[in-house]
Amino acid sequence: MKILLLSHGMFARELVNSCMFIVQNAIEIEAICLDEEGIDKFSKKLNSYLNKNKDSSILFFCDLKHGSPYNQLLINLLTNEVKDYRIISGMNLPMLLQAITMREVTKDLNEIAIKVNEAGIEGVCLDEQEE
């Protein structure tokens, strides 16, 4: 299973960098960032990635549901026949680490996506305030 992160700005790339700091041997994780080069360049990079990996299972992470990177992914998926994929929005580091761990346990993309979503929810918490 391949992992692709999509975001506004450099968030996706920096999330991959943080992940690599923790898990040095993480492979098949890439990022495409919507930056000052604009939406057309972003879409071309995304289209190229999809063409290259259309026979793979891909777990997509997007920073924001219905944001421009997410919308471009949906548009590009219409013209690229990707074998098997799931899209998760609202990405964070616990989710990405869970995805890396889970793909060592199972090849079932749906099972991985469910566990990743749970890790994302559990990874965001408000600590109790001491009085």
Residue frames as a rotation matrix with the C-alpha (Angstrom) as fourth column:
MET 1
0.579 0.816 0.000 0.00
0.816 -0.579 0.000 0.00
0.000 0.000 -1.000 0.00
LYS 2
-0.516 -0.694 0.502 1.23
0.693 -0.683 -0.232 3.44
0.504 0.228 0.833 -0.93
ILE 3
0.240 0.524 -0.817 0.53
0.862 -0.503 -0.069 6.61
-0.447 -0.687 -0.572 1.04
LEU 4
-0.464 -0.328 0.823 0.10
0.690 -0.717 0.104 10.06
0.556 0.616 0.559 -0.50
LEU 5
-0.096 0.360 -0.928 -0.39
0.798 -0.529 -0.288 13.22
-0.595 -0.768 -0.236 1.53
LEU 6
-0.255 0.128 0.959 -1.96
0.747 -0.603 0.279 16.32
0.614 0.787 0.058 -0.05
SER 7
0.116 0.286 -0.951 -2.12
0.895 -0.445 -0.025 19.75
-0.430 -0.848 -0.308 1.52
HIS 8
0.895 0.053 0.444 -2.23
0.184 -0.948 -0.259 23.50
0.407 0.313 -0.858 1.28
GLY 9
0.551 -0.751 0.364 1.31
-0.826 -0.551 0.115 24.84
0.114 -0.364 -0.924 1.76
MET 10
-0.251 -0.838 -0.485 4.08
-0.655 0.516 -0.552 22.56
0.712 0.179 -0.679 3.00
PHE 11
0.156 0.385 0.910 2.04
-0.967 0.248 0.060 20.77
-0.203 -0.889 0.410 5.67
ALA 12
0.961 0.266 -0.074 2.03
-0.276 0.929 -0.247 17.41
0.003 0.258 0.966 3.83
ARG 13
0.396 -0.891 -0.224 5.78
-0.024 0.234 -0.972 17.47
0.918 0.390 0.071 3.18
GLU 14
-0.357 -0.548 0.756 6.57
-0.740 -0.329 -0.587 18.42
0.571 -0.769 -0.288 6.77
LEU 15
0.505 0.581 0.639 4.25
-0.828 0.535 0.168 15.73
-0.244 -0.613 0.751 8.11
VAL 16
0.898 -0.281 -0.338 6.18
0.057 0.837 -0.544 13.18
0.436 0.470 0.768 6.04
ASN 17
-0.038 -0.970 0.240 9.45
-0.250 -0.224 -0.942 14.62
0.968 -0.096 -0.234 7.40
SER 18
-0.088 0.081 0.993 8.18
-0.990 -0.116 -0.079 14.29
0.109 -0.990 0.091 10.98
CYS 19
0.875 0.457 0.159 7.11
-0.463 0.886 0.006 10.72
-0.138 -0.079 0.987 10.30
MET 20
0.638 -0.701 -0.318 10.52
0.113 0.494 -0.862 9.86
0.762 0.514 0.394 8.84
PHE 21
-0.175 -0.671 0.720 12.16
-0.712 -0.419 -0.564 11.31
0.680 -0.611 -0.404 11.96
ILE 22
0.150 0.352 0.924 10.22
-0.923 0.384 0.004 8.78
-0.353 -0.854 0.382 14.07
VAL 23
0.612 0.118 0.782 10.18
0.093 0.971 -0.219 5.83
-0.785 0.207 0.584 11.64
GLN 24
-0.115 -0.795 -0.596 13.39
-0.558 -0.444 0.701 6.03
-0.822 0.413 -0.393 9.61
ASN 25
-0.898 -0.314 0.308 12.60
0.015 0.677 0.736 3.09
-0.439 0.666 -0.603 7.34
ALA 26
0.126 0.992 -0.005 9.13
0.140 -0.022 -0.990 4.23
-0.982 0.124 -0.141 6.28
ILE 27
-0.895 -0.431 0.120 8.76
0.139 -0.014 0.990 3.71
-0.425 0.902 0.072 2.53
GLU 28
-0.627 0.627 0.463 6.25
0.669 0.129 0.732 4.48
0.399 0.768 -0.500 -0.19
ILE 29
0.311 0.643 -0.700 5.11
0.809 -0.565 -0.160 7.72
-0.498 -0.517 -0.696 1.44
GLU 30
-0.627 -0.478 0.615 4.99
0.742 -0.608 0.283 10.84
0.239 0.634 0.736 -0.69
ALA 31
-0.024 0.591 -0.807 3.61
0.566 -0.657 -0.498 14.35
-0.824 -0.469 -0.319 -0.44
ILE 32
-0.435 -0.017 0.900 2.25
0.789 -0.489 0.372 16.79
0.433 0.872 0.226 -3.00
CYS 33
-0.332 0.206 -0.921 1.79
0.686 -0.618 -0.385 20.33
-0.648 -0.759 0.064 -1.78
LEU 34
0.468 0.508 0.723 -0.36
0.816 -0.563 -0.133 23.10
0.339 0.652 -0.678 -3.20
ASP 35
-0.099 -0.626 -0.773 2.09
0.758 -0.551 0.349 25.99
-0.645 -0.552 0.529 -3.06
GLU 36
0.034 0.070 -0.997 2.82
-0.210 -0.975 -0.076 29.24
-0.977 0.212 -0.019 -4.87
GLU 37
-0.933 -0.360 0.031 3.24
-0.068 0.259 0.964 27.29
-0.355 0.896 -0.266 -8.15
GLY 38
-0.430 0.857 -0.282 -0.56
-0.892 -0.453 -0.016 27.08
-0.142 0.245 0.959 -8.22
ILE 39
0.198 0.709 0.677 -3.35
-0.552 0.651 -0.521 24.61
-0.810 -0.271 0.520 -8.76
ASP 40
0.803 0.107 -0.586 -2.41
-0.585 0.330 -0.741 23.64
0.114 0.938 0.328 -12.34
LYS 41
-0.190 -0.953 -0.237 1.08
-0.731 0.299 -0.613 22.51
0.655 0.056 -0.754 -11.33
PHE 42
-0.490 0.115 0.864 -0.39
-0.748 0.454 -0.484 20.70
-0.448 -0.884 -0.136 -8.30
SER 43
0.560 0.814 0.151 -2.90
-0.569 0.511 -0.644 18.91
-0.601 0.275 0.750 -10.52
LYS 44
0.548 -0.441 -0.711 -0.18
-0.647 0.314 -0.694 17.86
0.529 0.841 -0.113 -12.98
LYS 45
-0.572 -0.778 0.262 1.95
-0.752 0.369 -0.546 16.42
0.328 -0.509 -0.796 -10.17
LEU 46
-0.231 0.594 0.771 -1.07
-0.651 0.495 -0.576 14.58
-0.723 -0.635 0.273 -8.78
ASN 47
0.758 0.537 -0.371 -2.04
-0.614 0.393 -0.685 13.24
-0.221 0.747 0.627 -12.21
SER 48
0.092 -0.832 -0.547 1.51
-0.726 0.320 -0.609 12.00
0.681 0.453 -0.575 -12.78
TYR 49
-0.685 -0.303 0.662 1.52
-0.714 0.459 -0.528 10.23
-0.144 -0.835 -0.531 -9.39
LEU 50
0.183 0.862 0.473 -1.84
-0.597 0.480 -0.643 8.57
-0.781 -0.164 0.603 -10.13
ASN 51
0.706 0.024 -0.708 -0.72
-0.672 0.338 -0.659 7.39
0.223 0.941 0.254 -13.58
LYS 52
-0.275 -0.939 -0.205 2.47
-0.724 0.343 -0.599 5.93
0.633 -0.016 -0.774 -12.11
ASN 53
-0.925 -0.136 0.354 0.65
-0.370 0.529 -0.763 4.15
-0.084 -0.837 -0.540 -9.25
LYS 54
-0.182 0.966 -0.183 -2.73
-0.960 -0.134 0.247 3.23
0.214 0.220 0.952 -10.74
ASP 55
0.164 0.214 -0.963 -2.20
-0.208 0.962 0.178 -0.49
0.964 0.171 0.202 -10.13
SER 56
-0.796 -0.517 -0.315 -1.43
0.231 0.222 -0.947 0.03
0.560 -0.827 -0.057 -6.44
SER 57
0.400 0.789 -0.466 -3.59
0.833 -0.101 0.545 0.37
0.383 -0.606 -0.697 -3.37
ILE 58
-0.594 -0.586 0.551 -3.29
0.352 -0.805 -0.477 3.97
0.723 -0.089 0.685 -2.19
LEU 59
0.238 0.575 -0.783 -4.27
0.967 -0.213 0.138 5.62
-0.087 -0.790 -0.607 1.06
PHE 60
-0.226 -0.227 0.947 -4.72
0.467 -0.879 -0.100 9.35
0.855 0.420 0.305 0.45
PHE 61
-0.079 0.165 -0.983 -4.46
0.931 -0.340 -0.133 11.86
-0.356 -0.926 -0.127 3.27
CYS 62
-0.073 0.105 0.992 -5.83
0.552 -0.824 0.128 15.37
0.830 0.557 0.002 2.71
ASP 63
-0.921 -0.368 -0.129 -5.43
0.313 -0.500 -0.807 18.27
0.233 -0.784 0.576 5.10
LEU 64
-0.670 0.707 -0.226 -8.98
-0.364 -0.578 -0.730 19.53
-0.647 -0.407 0.645 4.68
LYS 65
-0.397 0.622 0.675 -12.14
0.766 0.629 -0.130 17.91
-0.505 0.465 -0.727 3.33
HIS 66
0.606 0.677 0.417 -13.46
0.778 -0.396 -0.487 19.88
-0.164 0.620 -0.767 0.34
GLY 67
0.334 -0.600 -0.727 -10.31
-0.173 -0.797 0.579 22.02
-0.927 -0.068 -0.370 0.23
SER 68
0.516 -0.141 -0.845 -8.53
-0.841 -0.270 -0.468 22.53
-0.162 0.952 -0.258 -3.10
PRO 69
-0.626 -0.771 -0.119 -6.11
-0.780 0.613 0.128 19.56
-0.026 0.173 -0.985 -2.73
TYR 70
-0.537 0.536 0.652 -9.04
0.000 0.773 -0.635 17.27
-0.844 -0.341 -0.415 -1.82
ASN 71
0.515 0.803 -0.299 -11.14
-0.265 -0.182 -0.947 18.55
-0.815 0.567 0.119 -4.71
GLN 72
0.143 -0.554 -0.820 -8.26
-0.990 -0.093 -0.110 18.14
-0.015 0.827 -0.562 -7.18
LEU 73
-0.814 -0.384 0.436 -7.81
-0.428 0.904 -0.003 14.56
-0.393 -0.189 -0.900 -5.98
LEU 74
-0.054 0.885 0.463 -11.46
0.111 0.466 -0.878 13.79
-0.992 0.004 -0.123 -6.70
ILE 75
0.633 0.253 -0.731 -11.22
-0.610 -0.418 -0.673 15.40
-0.476 0.872 -0.110 -10.15
ASN 76
-0.228 -0.835 -0.500 -8.04
-0.972 0.226 0.065 13.49
0.059 0.501 -0.863 -11.00
LEU 77
-0.692 0.030 0.722 -9.49
-0.235 0.935 -0.264 10.20
-0.683 -0.352 -0.640 -9.76
LEU 78
0.424 0.904 -0.059 -12.29
-0.282 0.070 -0.957 10.58
-0.860 0.423 0.285 -12.33
THR 79
0.739 -0.177 -0.650 -9.78
-0.667 -0.061 -0.743 10.32
0.091 0.982 -0.163 -15.17
ASN 80
-0.417 -0.887 -0.199 -7.36
-0.784 0.461 -0.416 7.84
0.461 -0.018 -0.887 -13.61
GLU 81
0.610 0.662 -0.435 -8.40
-0.400 0.732 0.552 4.28
0.684 -0.163 0.711 -12.91
VAL 82
-0.437 -0.723 0.535 -6.72
-0.836 0.108 -0.538 3.69
0.331 -0.683 -0.652 -9.56
LYS 83
-0.532 0.144 -0.835 -7.09
0.002 0.986 0.168 0.05
0.847 0.088 -0.524 -8.52
ASP 84
0.311 0.541 -0.781 -7.94
0.788 0.313 0.530 0.54
0.531 -0.781 -0.329 -4.86
TYR 85
-0.678 -0.567 0.467 -7.98
0.232 -0.768 -0.596 3.66
0.697 -0.296 0.653 -2.73
ARG 86
0.358 0.708 -0.608 -9.38
0.921 -0.163 0.353 5.37
0.151 -0.687 -0.711 0.35
ILE 87
-0.227 -0.353 0.908 -9.35
0.218 -0.927 -0.306 9.08
0.949 0.129 0.287 1.20
ILE 88
0.232 0.224 -0.946 -8.93
0.972 -0.017 0.234 10.41
0.036 -0.974 -0.222 4.73
SER 89
0.102 -0.171 0.980 -9.18
0.244 -0.951 -0.192 14.12
0.964 0.258 -0.055 5.47
GLY 90
0.791 0.091 0.605 -8.06
-0.486 -0.505 0.713 16.05
0.371 -0.858 -0.355 8.53
MET 91
0.532 -0.623 -0.574 -4.68
0.369 0.780 -0.505 14.33
0.763 0.057 0.644 8.66
ASN 92
0.697 -0.424 0.578 -2.34
-0.711 -0.510 0.483 14.30
0.091 -0.748 -0.657 11.63
LEU 93
-0.273 -0.948 -0.164 0.85
-0.887 0.314 -0.337 12.53
0.371 0.053 -0.927 12.72
PRO 94
-0.418 0.136 0.898 -0.86
-0.558 0.742 -0.372 9.78
-0.717 -0.657 -0.234 14.79
MET 95
0.692 0.722 0.015 -2.87
-0.390 0.391 -0.834 8.81
-0.607 0.571 0.552 11.69
LEU 96
0.537 -0.556 -0.634 0.20
-0.742 0.047 -0.669 8.57
0.402 0.830 -0.387 9.49
LEU 97
-0.537 -0.750 0.385 2.10
-0.842 0.453 -0.292 6.50
0.044 -0.481 -0.875 12.05
GLN 98
-0.032 0.626 0.779 -0.89
-0.436 0.692 -0.575 4.16
-0.899 -0.358 0.251 12.37
ALA 99
0.824 0.334 -0.458 -1.03
-0.537 0.201 -0.819 3.73
-0.182 0.921 0.345 8.59
ILE 100
0.007 -0.919 -0.393 2.63
-0.859 0.196 -0.474 2.73
0.513 0.341 -0.788 8.50
THR 101
-0.641 -0.206 0.739 2.11
-0.671 0.617 -0.411 0.26
-0.372 -0.759 -0.534 11.35
MET 102
0.224 0.875 0.429 -1.09
-0.456 0.484 -0.747 -1.22
-0.861 -0.028 0.507 9.94
ARG 103
0.648 0.043 -0.760 0.27
-0.753 0.183 -0.632 -1.92
0.112 0.982 0.151 6.48
GLU 104
-0.558 -0.822 -0.112 2.73
-0.757 0.559 -0.338 -4.32
0.341 -0.104 -0.934 8.15
VAL 105
-0.648 0.392 0.654 -0.23
-0.389 0.568 -0.726 -6.15
-0.655 -0.724 -0.216 9.73
THR 106
0.090 0.786 0.612 -2.75
0.476 0.506 -0.720 -6.34
-0.875 0.356 -0.328 6.88
LYS 107
-0.911 -0.313 0.268 -3.19
0.366 -0.315 0.876 -5.61
-0.190 0.896 0.402 3.19
ASP 108
-0.054 0.984 0.170 -6.90
0.991 0.032 0.129 -4.80
0.121 0.176 -0.977 3.64
LEU 109
-0.751 -0.314 0.581 -7.13
0.370 -0.929 -0.024 -1.11
0.547 0.197 0.814 2.76
ASN 110
0.195 0.900 0.391 -10.57
-0.085 -0.381 0.921 -0.69
0.977 -0.213 0.002 4.36
GLU 111
0.679 -0.008 -0.734 -9.35
0.674 0.403 0.620 -2.15
0.291 -0.915 0.279 7.64
ILE 112
-0.414 -0.900 -0.136 -6.31
0.905 -0.391 -0.171 0.11
0.101 -0.194 0.976 7.55
ALA 113
-0.532 0.252 0.808 -8.43
0.128 -0.919 0.372 3.20
0.837 0.302 0.457 6.81
ILE 114
0.597 0.799 -0.071 -10.75
0.142 -0.017 0.990 2.46
0.790 -0.601 -0.123 9.74
LYS 115
0.464 -0.502 -0.730 -7.84
0.886 0.248 0.393 2.03
-0.016 -0.829 0.559 12.17
VAL 116
-0.613 -0.702 0.363 -6.14
0.730 -0.679 -0.081 5.16
0.303 0.215 0.928 10.83
ASN 117
-0.094 0.682 0.725 -9.31
0.006 -0.728 0.686 7.20
0.996 0.069 0.064 11.31
GLU 118
0.801 0.375 -0.466 -9.61
0.407 0.228 0.884 5.93
0.438 -0.898 0.030 14.89
ALA 119
0.001 -0.900 -0.436 -5.97
0.998 -0.024 0.052 6.85
-0.057 -0.436 0.898 15.58
GLY 120
-0.588 -0.186 0.787 -6.59
0.424 -0.900 0.104 10.34
0.689 0.395 0.608 14.27
ILE 121
0.407 0.829 0.384 -9.54
-0.061 -0.394 0.917 10.85
0.911 -0.397 -0.110 16.57
GLU 122
0.813 -0.112 -0.571 -7.73
0.566 0.379 0.732 9.40
0.135 -0.918 0.372 19.59
GLY 123
-0.147 -0.988 0.053 -4.61
0.967 -0.155 -0.202 11.43
0.208 0.021 0.978 18.81
VAL 124
-0.495 0.084 0.865 -6.42
-0.006 -0.996 0.093 14.72
0.869 0.040 0.493 19.36
CYS 125
0.229 0.559 -0.797 -7.24
0.825 0.323 0.464 15.31
0.517 -0.763 -0.387 23.01
LEU 126
0.285 -0.062 0.957 -7.53
-0.377 -0.925 0.052 17.99
0.882 -0.375 -0.287 25.63
ASP 127
-0.527 -0.541 -0.656 -5.41
0.418 0.506 -0.754 17.26
0.740 -0.672 -0.040 28.68
GLU 128
0.553 0.694 -0.462 -7.07
0.723 -0.123 0.680 17.64
0.415 -0.710 -0.569 32.04
GLN 129
0.049 -0.489 0.871 -6.19
-0.161 -0.865 -0.476 20.88
0.986 -0.117 -0.121 33.74
GLU 130
-0.298 -0.222 -0.928 -4.77
0.830 0.419 -0.367 20.60
0.471 -0.880 0.059 37.22
GLU 131
0.555 0.570 0.606 -6.37
0.153 -0.786 0.599 22.82
0.818 -0.239 -0.524 39.83
